[in-house]
Amino acid sequence: MDIVNAEISDIRGNCEQQIGNTKIIICSASLVRIDIYPDKPNRQMTVCLRFPENYPGSPILVELKSRIYSDKLLSELTRLIDDYVRDYLGKPQAMLVLRFAQQYLHDNPLCVCLDEIKQLRQDLKTRVACLDLAETNKSDSDSQLKLRQRNSSVELTARGGRYEYRVTATVPDTYPVQCVELTSPESNLPAVLVRYLNGQSREIARQCVEPPLRLSKEELANFRPVRSLYRTLKFCLEATRDFYRELCPICENTVLPVNPDDVVLNDNSDTYVERVYCGHLFHQGCLKRYMAEPPFPKGGKLCPAKRRHPRSDAQTYMGKSSNAASTSKQLDNVVCGIKLAHDRWVVNVRTAEARWAQKQARQRELEEVVEFLQ
């Protein structure tokens, strides 16, 4: 027991001074318990150490506990520590284990969102498998996820056809209480879609940590922030993947050209891309004609798309448990029917009818002139 007592004395005297961001909770021959990052509840991990009978001939027993880090991470880190201390059999191991655990968390700040990163990578693999099975455009499979541990950030490159959208999500020290920060977006998509991706992804992140304004006192007291990394990046991934496949509900041709270099930048052109409140994409010319022709229902024109859009502004993307599978089936079987709304075409029914009547009157006058001249 002499070596155990010596290690206990070493831990009491030197642990907090020599190993940064640690706090001794219990330090005895039967149990050593140390908190790593005790002042950061969103990064805290507890290391429990026990000395076996034939210690140090046998490795020290390690148990990791945390309310923040996933069980998979704790299990993997425990395995790494066990492998590490086997090289030090016959020598003091407790301080080595504490240094190893503290350094691992310091060098890998993205451990706090390990499960979300794994799920994103799984989504990328699943997408590749689906593409191979369907023999569709393989460029979708080029989407990538890169980790930048030094900056505590995740870089996503989402691709759909020849279009791509890149964004960096930085994970703050207070995550998940504070949402990820999305920066450095780059894309060859039309500006209207880039603005949508930028704005909606940031709004999704905000909704993860800020309660809605209209909550009862009880609901507000029960509100808890949720993790925002997976939700925001999955939205960017799925939206970018689907843009180039979307059809204009009027002419039923793809809205985006195959080659990004052919995207129309002139917002007065008929082929300029517009996105409306229900989420659907239109050619501007098609949308103008549809909005200007009868019938003009009292409530306003409704979107004629053959299915609801999965990313409508009229619904949230928070991933709540509202029967996602049945909702997906409903999207395929229901005409959109959401009121068409766009800030460039705010016209009431009477105005629209009057304009149509004037247009028809002018057309009849022209026809009468042509008939008279003939």
VENBEL-V558565 format. One record per residue. N is the residue number from 1. PHI is phi in whole degrees, -180 to 180 (none if undefined). OMEGA is omega in whole degrees, 0 to 359 (NA if undefined). D_FIRST is the distance of its C-alpha to the first C-alpha in Angstrom with 1 decimal. Layout:
# VENBEL-V558565
{{N,PHI,OMEGA,D_FIRST} {N,PHI,OMEGA,D_FIRST}}
This chain:
# VENBEL-V558565
{{1,none,182,0.0} {2,-60,182,3.8} {3,-68,177,5.5} {4,-66,179,5.1} {5,-62,178,6.1} {6,-65,179,8.5} {7,-68,177,9.9} {8,-60,179,10.5} {9,-64,179,12.3} {10,-64,180,14.1} {11,-64,181,15.3} {12,-62,185,16.6} {13,-87,191,18.4} {14,-127,188,19.7} {15,-58,185,20.0} {16,-68,180,23.3} {17,-83,186,24.7} {18,-94,180,24.0} {19,-114,185,24.4} {20,-64,175,27.7} {21,60,176,28.6} {22,-128,178,25.2} {23,-143,180,24.2} {24,-78,177,20.9} {25,-103,177,21.5} {26,-136,178,18.1} {27,-146,180,14.8} {28,-143,181,11.9} {29,-67,181,8.5} {30,-90,182,11.1} {31,-159,171,13.7} {32,-116,180,14.8} {33,-129,183,18.6} {34,-126,173,20.8} {35,-94,174,24.6} {36,-101,187,26.5} {37,56,181,30.0} {38,-65,181,29.7} {39,-89,179,33.2} {40,-123,184,34.8} {41,-60,180,34.9} {42,-91,177,36.7} {43,-133,190,33.9} {44,-73,174,30.8} {45,-139,179,27.8} {46,-108,178,24.6} {47,-108,177,21.4} {48,-109,182,18.7} {49,-123,175,15.3} {50,-132,183,12.8} {51,-100,177,9.7} {52,-70,185,10.6} {53,-60,183,9.1} {54,-96,175,9.6} {55,-63,7,8.7} {56,-94,177,9.9} {57,-69,174,12.4} {58,-110,182,13.7} {59,-66,177,15.0} {60,-64,182,13.6} {61,-86,186,15.8} {62,-121,173,18.5} {63,-134,181,21.2} {64,-108,180,24.1} {65,-133,178,26.6} {66,-166,174,29.9} {67,-91,185,33.3} {68,-103,184,35.0} {69,-78,184,33.8} {70,-71,178,34.9} {71,-62,179,32.8} {72,-64,179,33.9} {73,-65,180,32.5} {74,-60,179,29.1} {75,-65,181,29.0} {76,-68,180,30.1} {77,-67,175,27.7} {78,-61,179,24.7} {79,-63,179,26.0} {80,-62,179,26.4} {81,-65,179,22.8} {82,-60,178,21.6} {83,-65,183,23.9} {84,-67,186,22.8} {85,-74,178,19.0} {86,-64,177,19.8} {87,-78,184,21.1} {88,-124,177,17.7} {89,-62,183,15.6} {90,89,181,13.1} {91,-124,175,13.2} {92,-62,187,12.0} {93,-122,188,14.1} {94,-61,181,14.2} {95,-65,177,16.8} {96,-62,180,18.7} {97,-64,182,19.1} {98,-65,178,20.4} {99,-64,181,22.7} {100,-61,182,24.0} {101,-65,181,24.8} {102,-65,180,26.5} {103,-67,179,28.5} {104,-63,179,29.6} {105,-67,179,31.1} {106,-66,184,32.6} {107,-81,184,34.3} {108,-129,182,35.5} {109,-64,180,37.0} {110,-76,176,39.2} {111,-58,183,36.2} {112,-65,179,37.5} {113,-123,182,40.6} {114,-57,183,39.3} {115,-63,179,40.9} {116,-66,179,44.2} {117,-65,178,44.2} {118,-63,180,43.5} {119,-67,177,46.4} {120,-63,178,48.7} {121,-65,177,48.0} {122,-66,177,48.6} {123,-63,178,51.9} {124,-65,179,52.9} {125,-66,179,52.2} {126,-62,179,54.0} {127,-64,179,57.0} {128,-63,180,57.1} {129,-62,179,57.2} {130,-64,180,60.0} {131,-65,180,62.0} {132,-64,181,61.7} {133,-69,183,62.8} {134,-85,182,65.7} {135,55,178,66.7} {136,-101,186,67.2} {137,-62,185,66.8} {138,-73,182,63.7} {139,-66,175,63.4} {140,-60,184,61.6} {141,-74,180,58.6} {142,-82,178,58.2} {143,-59,187,56.4} {144,-135,176,53.1} {145,-131,180,49.9} {146,-120,180,48.1} {147,-100,176,44.8} {148,-122,184,44.5} {149,-61,183,40.8} {150,-61,180,41.5} {151,-99,183,44.2} {152,53,184,42.6} {153,-138,178,45.9} {154,-125,180,47.4} {155,-105,178,50.7} {156,-109,169,53.0} {157,-117,181,56.1} {158,-100,182,58.1} {159,-130,173,61.2} {160,-144,188,64.1} {161,62,178,66.9} {162,-98,181,67.5} {163,-98,179,66.3} {164,-146,178,62.8} {165,-141,181,61.0} {166,-115,179,58.0} {167,-152,178,55.8} {168,-113,178,52.4} {169,-109,179,50.1} {170,-95,182,47.7} {171,-94,183,44.7} {172,-74,180,44.1} {173,-63,183,40.7} {174,-93,179,41.7} {175,-60,7,42.5} {176,-94,178,43.4} {177,-62,174,44.6} {178,-103,184,46.8} {179,-80,177,48.7} {180,-66,178,48.8} {181,-106,183,51.3} {182,-98,184,53.9} {183,-138,173,55.4} {184,54,177,57.4} {185,-72,176,59.5} {186,-137,182,61.8} {187,-165,172,64.2} {188,-106,175,67.5} {189,-76,174,68.4} {190,-57,185,71.4} {191,-58,182,70.6} {192,-64,180,71.2} {193,-80,177,68.3} {194,-65,178,66.0} {195,-61,179,66.6} {196,-64,179,65.8} {197,-60,181,62.5} {198,-62,185,61.4} {199,-70,184,62.5} {200,-70,179,61.4} {201,-65,177,57.9} {202,-67,178,57.3} {203,-68,177,58.7} {204,-61,179,56.4} {205,-62,181,53.4} {206,-64,182,54.6} {207,-63,180,55.2} {208,-68,187,51.6} {209,-120,180,50.4} {210,-113,181,53.5} {211,-70,175,55.0} {212,-61,183,58.7} {213,-68,185,61.0} {214,-97,176,62.5} {215,-127,174,59.7} {216,-71,180,59.7} {217,-60,180,57.3} {218,-68,179,55.3} {219,-64,179,55.2} {220,-66,179,54.3} {221,-68,182,51.4} {222,-91,181,50.1} {223,-69,177,50.5} {224,-133,177,47.4} {225,-60,176,47.4} {226,-118,183,47.0} {227,-69,189,45.9} {228,-110,186,48.9} {229,-62,183,48.1} {230,-65,183,49.0} {231,-61,184,52.0} {232,-70,183,53.6} {233,-73,176,53.1} {234,-66,176,54.1} {235,-59,180,57.3} {236,-60,181,58.1} {237,-64,184,57.4} {238,-70,181,59.6} {239,-64,179,62.4} {240,-63,180,62.7} {241,-62,189,62.6} {242,-96,187,65.5} {243,-53,188,67.9} {244,-70,179,69.8} {245,-92,188,70.4} {246,-70,181,72.0} {247,-103,172,75.7} {248,-67,182,78.2} {249,-62,181,79.2} {250,-89,183,82.9} {251,-91,179,83.6} {252,61,170,80.6} {253,-101,179,79.9} {254,-59,184,76.5} {255,-73,181,76.2} {256,-93,173,74.5} {257,-68,181,76.0} {258,-61,182,74.2} {259,-94,179,73.9} {260,-58,179,72.3} {261,-66,182,74.7} {262,-93,179,77.5} {263,-63,182,76.1} {264,-80,182,78.9} {265,-98,181,78.1} {266,-77,184,81.5} {267,-74,173,80.9} {268,-100,182,84.7} {269,-78,179,84.6} {270,-65,182,85.0} {271,-93,176,82.0} {272,-65,185,79.7} {273,-86,176,76.6} {274,-125,176,76.2} {275,-118,183,73.4} {276,-108,189,74.4} {277,-57,182,72.5} {278,-74,177,72.0} {279,104,184,70.1} {280,-76,178,72.8} {281,-103,180,74.2} {282,-132,161,77.9} {283,-74,184,80.3} {284,-58,180,81.9} {285,-62,179,85.4} {286,-64,181,84.7} {287,-66,179,83.1} {288,-61,180,86.1} {289,-63,181,88.6} {290,-64,182,86.8} {291,-73,185,86.6} {292,-92,183,90.2} {293,-106,178,91.8} {294,-70,4,92.5} {295,-78,179,91.6} {296,-118,181,90.2} {297,-63,184,88.4} {298,-60,182,88.1} {299,-80,182,84.4} {300,103,181,84.4} {301,-67,177,83.8} {302,-109,180,81.0} {303,-67,183,78.9} {304,-90,182,80.5} {305,-58,187,77.4} {306,-80,177,76.9} {307,-151,176,73.4} {308,-67,180,71.1} {309,-88,182,69.0} {310,-70,181,65.2} {311,-125,179,64.7} {312,-80,174,67.3} {313,-67,183,67.2} {314,-81,179,68.0} {315,-137,181,64.6} {316,-89,178,61.0} {317,-117,185,58.6} {318,-80,176,55.5} {319,71,180,54.9} {320,-72,186,55.1} {321,-81,182,55.1} {322,-105,178,58.9} {323,52,185,59.4} {324,-60,183,59.1} {325,-66,180,60.4} {326,-68,178,63.5} {327,-63,179,64.1} {328,-61,178,64.1} {329,-66,179,66.7} {330,-64,180,68.8} {331,-61,183,68.9} {332,-79,188,70.5} {333,-112,185,73.2} {334,-123,173,74.3} {335,-63,185,76.7} {336,-52,174,75.1} {337,70,177,77.7} {338,-82,182,75.9} {339,-58,178,78.3} {340,-72,180,78.7} {341,-136,178,77.7} {342,-155,186,77.8} {343,-67,179,78.2} {344,-92,182,81.1} {345,-134,177,83.1} {346,-96,185,83.2} {347,-129,178,86.6} {348,-80,186,87.9} {349,-62,182,89.9} {350,-62,179,93.3} {351,-63,180,92.8} {352,-63,179,91.9} {353,-65,180,94.9} {354,-64,179,97.2} {355,-65,179,96.0} {356,-66,179,96.4} {357,-62,178,99.9} {358,-64,180,100.9} {359,-64,179,99.6} {360,-66,179,101.6} {361,-64,178,104.7} {362,-63,180,104.5} {363,-65,179,104.2} {364,-66,179,107.3} {365,-62,179,109.3} {366,-64,179,108.4} {367,-64,179,109.4} {368,-66,179,112.7} {369,-63,180,113.5} {370,-62,179,112.9} {371,-64,179,115.1} {372,-65,181,117.8} {373,-67,180,117.8} {374,-76,NA,118.1}}
